[in-house]
């Protein structure tokens, strides 16, 4: 079994065939799906999907790129749902797009970290060109750990996330030969810190072109990691699943 630790199955791109996608993915060997919300209006849909599919696990949060139109009422709505989720996420900081309000991003990120801390929940982190700032907030507001989604930082930053109790997510970007930094990280980091993800419907792997990404492609992503590390793919599947289940406390 594989665990897709980050897939947006609530996205509109799956509205026509969501159940079929889940079925195909399960047939391909994906046994669990973690579905993170990105804004308050998605909370209900994520919980509904997960309520109807026992293999789907909900995470709720306000993504940094949705913070500009979020309010403090959204934070309270998240707090009121904290007992219903597996993790808080997708939350974090995004400094790639310069016009987003960084101060407000930090305010909302740290408010959501406090919810995770208060309810002893792991977090799913968005860390785009913001690794050091995210680490600073994590040191300030300690949480039990979680996953740094789509990790693309340095080895030193990776070591600090690991020290703070985090696993590092690798997905479609790793399948591109030109992604040398990500592939080197995937080769050299300890296997005990690596989990797999698709970020469906985004971040399609190289072998599907620009098509809609889906959890059903996770086994082939696992094969790429096996090739990079020169390990049997079955061992990759076993270890990454154990890592995911440990950090997210899945049953």
C-alpha positions, 0 to 999 in steps of 0.5 A: 500500500502507498499513502498519497500524503497530499492530494487535492481531491476536493478540486473542481477538476475531480468533480466529474469522476472523483469516485472513479479516480479513488477506485483506480488509485486503490487498484493501483496500490494507493491505500490512503489519501490525505486531502488538505483544504486551502480555504474556509469554503473548502472545509465542508467539501473536504470533510464530506469527501472523507466522510464518504471514503474511509481511505481519505483523511481530511486536513483543514487549513488556509493556504498562504495564497488564500490569506489575502481574502481570509478573515480572523473568522476563518481561523475560528472556523478552523479551530471549531473543526479541529477535532474532525481532522487528521492534520492542519493544512495546507498552511505555511508561507509563500514568498515566490509571488511577491505581491502577497502580503507577507506580514498577513501570511505570517499572522495566519500561519502562526495562528494556525500553528497554535491550533495544531499545537493546542489540539496536538495535530500534525501540520501540512506545510506549504514552503515555497521560497520561505524555508527559513521563515517557516522554520522560524515560526515553527521554533516560535510555536512548537507543534508535534511535526508533520510534513513539509510538502513539495520540499525543495530546500537545502540539506541544512534546512531539511535537517532542521525540519527533520529535527523538528519532527517533520517528514519531507514530501516528494512527488511529481517534480522529482520525476524531471531530470532537470530537477537536480536539487530535488532529485539529489535530496531524494537520493541522499536524505535518510529514507526515514524522513521521506514521504510520497505525494502527488499534489493532484491535480497539480504538479503532474509528473514528467510521464504524463505531460500536462495532463491532470495529475492524480493519485493513481500515478503515485506508484510510478512516482515511487518507481522513480524514487526507487531508481534514484536510490537504487532500492527495490520499489517494494522497499520504497513503498513499505518505508514511505508508507510507514513514514506517512502513517507514523507522522500523521498517526493514520490507522 
